[in-house]
Amino acid sequence: MTSASSSKALAWSAYIERLPWQARDVLYFGLVWLSAQYIVMKVLVWSGSVWLAPGRLIQSAYNGEVASLFVLAAVQASISGLLLWWWLRRYRVGIQALGWRPVPVWRTIKFVLVVLVGFIVLASTAIWLISQLVPAFDANQAQMNQFSAVQTSSDWILAILAMVVLPPIMEESIFRGLAYTALAKRWGSVMGAVGSSALFALAHGQANVGVYTFVLGLLLCWLYRRFDSIVPGVMVHMVNNALAYWALMSTG
């Protein structure tokens, strides 16, 4: 390891040690986050049984109405945002503690492009290896595309906001800004990346998608450490989601 790399590693270790949360707090936050999402969705479904407007929103979303799907995505993102706001206030820190710091534009763009190419190669290799080792693994399992009914330009805008913009902002704040740093503080940077990427994969709830997101998570952790910011990771995440959505729309 060069002196520059050693200095950066020490600086990273010092940085995560200054963060107020611990590994056990990831479990605490995760339970609150999942519980809040579950409770809100249950309330919305219940409201439909008594013919309240929020319940009709759920039914419209089930029927594929784009505006209703966007509202549900916005509700989920709002829950995540409010919980993160509460979390930061609890520890009396700002969004910088989650890695929201400015980065050099052109250098970031170059790294984003390199990471995207690396992700395609590594994820494809991982999928192939698992397919060879686990015959039951379905690499081609279909992914759900809730926004398959987009037709107008306003539909496209809502779909892009719901699938390309909102999830990367919330997920990078939670899985890299919070989970990765907490786990890295407890088990070191490598195991922290593995642990947070595993949680990121599990959150997507589908085996073949989980492989892709696990590999992506590792690269996003590396980007966070490289830039001391989650902004490059958010950019990669957005481009990846945009490409995935385009692929889903092209095939279905």
Secondary structure, 3 states (H helix, E strand, C coil): CCHHHHHHHHHHHHHHHHCCCCHHHHHHHHHHHHHHHHHHHHHHHHHHHCCCHHHHHHHHHHCCCHHHHHHHHHHHHHHHHHHHHHHHHHHCCCHHHHCCCCCCHHHHHHHHHHHHHHHHHHHHHHHHHHHHHCCCCCCCCCCCCCCCCCCCHHHHHHHHHHHHHHHHHHHHHHHHHHHHHHHHHHHCHHHHHHHHHHHHHHHCCCHHHHHHHHHHHHHHHHHHHHHCCCHHHHHHHHHHHHHHHHHHHHHC
